[in-house]
Amino acid sequence: MPDPVTAKETVWIPFMHDEMTCDKTTIIIGHSSGAEAAMRYSEKYPVRGIILVSACVTDLGDDNERESGYYNRPWEWQKIKSNTTFVVQFGSTDDPFIPWKEQQQVADGLESEFKKYNDKGHFMNSSFPELLNVVKEKLH
């Protein structure tokens, strides 16, 4: 993705739409800031579904996150739900960056299929078979 440090909404959303051509057949997988990008994208455009990993609802008091632009207005949960056929979310209670309360707020707002863990941290492992299994399931 372009702008990987700040992950600005004004850069990522147009890139997803114009360069990646995300559409109603696309499953968007977003991790951390990418999860917020997936949610904001789905407020505007229909996609097949979104898979969120370590998602949050606020900038967590972080200047870089605030600068991204995702958190300056309320989340439009109903629009996201109406523009997706499914929302799957992965969260871990021991995530060192995203408080559990934030992850739960996303799950509550989207009524997501929430896969909860206690030992995955911020999901930084190179292998993530649980996510792969969800993608395979949703493609069939």
N, C-alpha and C positions, 0 to 999 in steps of 0.2 A: 504494500500500500504506500502511496505517497505520504509525505509528512508523518513519518512513523513516531517522531518524538512527541509532538503536540497533538497529533491526530485530529486536526481541526475539521469540524463538521463541514465548513464551507469548502474544504478540499475533498474530503472523503466521500460525501454523499454524491456530488457531481461525478467523481471518479467511478463510484459504484454504478451509477446510472449510465453514464456516457461511455466509459472505457470497458468496464466489466459487463455491461449490458444486463444487469440484474433485472429479471422480469418475473412474471407469474409462474415460471417453471423453475425458478432458482431457489435453492436452499442456502440461506446465508448463515454462515457460522462465524460468530464474533466472540473473541476473547477479550475481557477487560474493556478497554476503550472501544474495541471492535464490537462488543456486545451493545454498547450505547449507540454506535453507528448503525448496527442492525435494527435496533428499535426505532431510531429516528428515521431511517430509510423507510421502514415499514409503516410509519405514520403517513408517508406521502404516496408510496407506491405499493401495489400488490406484489407479493412474492409467494412461492409455494409454502415456505415456512422459514422459521428462524430457530437457530440453536445458539443459546447464550451460555457463555462460560464466564463465571466471576463477574456478573452484571451488578450494577449499582444504580442509584437514582439521584445522587448528589455529587458535587465535586469533591466531597470529603475534606474540604478546607485546603485543597492542594491548588496552588496557583496555575500549574501546568494544566490540570484538569479543567479548571475554571476557564482558561484560555481556549480550550477545545471548542466551547460553544454549545455543548450538548445539554448543559444544566441550567440555562438561563430562562426556562419556561417550564410549565407543567408537562408531565408526560401524558400523551393522549392514548391511554390504554385501549379504549374502545376502537379507535382507528387502527391501532396495531393489530388487534384481534380480528377486525373485519378485513384487513388486508393480508392475512395469513391463514393457511389451513391448519397450521399447528405451531406451537411454541414449546420447545423443550429447553430446559434450563439446568445447568450443572452448577452446583455450589458446594463449598466446603466450609465447615464451621471453623477450621483452623487457617483460613485464608489470612495472611498477614497484611494484606492491603485493603480488602473489601470486608467491612464488618457484616456479620451474619444478618443483622437487622436490615441492612441495605438489600442484601440478596433476597431476603424474605419479602420485602416491599415489592420488588419486581415480580416475584412469584404470585403475590396476592393481586397486584394490579393486572397482570396478564392471565391469571388463572392457568399458569404454565404447568406442563408436566415437569415437576421439579425433582431432579435426581440429587439427593442430599448425601454428602460425605462428611466424614470427620477427620480425614487424614490425607487430603489431596492438596492442601495449601492453595496456591494461586494457579494450580494446574500447569506447572512449568515443565513437566516431564515430556520427553520426546515421544513417548508412546501413550496413546489414549484410546484403548480398545473400546471403552464404553461409548465414546462419541462415535466411533466408526460403526458400532452396532446400531446406534440410533439412525445414522445416515442410511445404512443398508435397509433398515426396517421402513423408513419413510419413503424410500425409493420404490418399494414394492407395493 
